[in-house]
């Protein structure tokens, strides 16, 4: 049986405020192919499958905003980063949420 899980995300204005005022890092956790088709300017691409190996590319002193296509992979990435001791990790959810607000 499939259970729907509510994924907690931040809203777009809050994400944009974090980027502008706190120099938050935007991490696109989609595949390189998805990233190449369109992404948030200034973001870096670290696919969720390798984020546990690449977490040292992320500044622990700045807020982190992760996103993907629907929010599920970014929720997983948020958990991985928090397990590595990151504070201030936020799940934006869908890339389109940021691009359309």
N, C-alpha and C positions, 0 to 999 in steps of 0.2 A: 504494500500500500504506500502511496506517495503522500508525504506530509509536506504541506507548504510551510516554509519558514519565513518569518518576517525578517528582512534584512534592514538593519539600522543604517541610515545614510544621513549626511549633512545636506542642507539645501544649497542651491547654487549661489545665492548672494553671500552666504556665510563662507563658502569655499573661495569665492573671488576676494572677499575681504581678507581671508587668511593669506592668500597669495600676495595681495597688495600691501598689507600692513605688517605681516609676520614673515614674509619671504618664504611661504610654504612651498614645499617641493611637490610637483605634480608627477605621479608615477602611473604610467599606462601599463597595466598588467596583462594586456592582450598580446596576441602573437605578433611577431614582427610584420607579418603580412597585413594584419588588421591595422596595426599602427601606421603602416605606410599608406593606407587608404584614407587616412584622416585622423588627426589627433588634436589635442589642445596645444597651442603654441607654447613652447618652453618646457614641455613635459619630456621625461625620459622614459624609454621603453625597457621595462624589466618584466618579462613574462612571468606569470604566477608560478609556472613550473620550475623556474630557476631562482625565484626571489630569495629562497633560503640560502643560496650560494652567493648571491649578489648583494646582500643586505649591507655590505661594507661600502657600497657605492652611494649610500644614502646618508646624509648628514643627520646625526642623532640630535643635534642642537636646534634643528628647525622642524616646524610641523610638517607632516607628510599627508598628502591627499592621494589616495589610490582610486583608480577607476578602471572600468572595462566596458563591455557592451551592455550588460544587464544589471550588474551589481553582485553577482554570485562569486566570480573570480576575485573581485576586489575585496569582498568580505573575507575570503580565504587569505588573501595577501595581508590584510589588516591583522588577522589572527597570527599569521606567521611573524610579522614584524613585532607585534606585541610580545610574542613568545621570546623574541630576541632582545627584549628589553626596551623597545622604542616606546616613548610617550608621545602623545599628541598625534596619533594616527587616525585619520578620518576616511571613511568610505563615502565617496561621492556617488557611487553607483554607475550609472550610464554616462558615457562620454557625451552623448547628445544632450543630457541635462545641462551641462556646462556651456555647450556651444549654442544653445537656444535661449539662454536667459539673459 
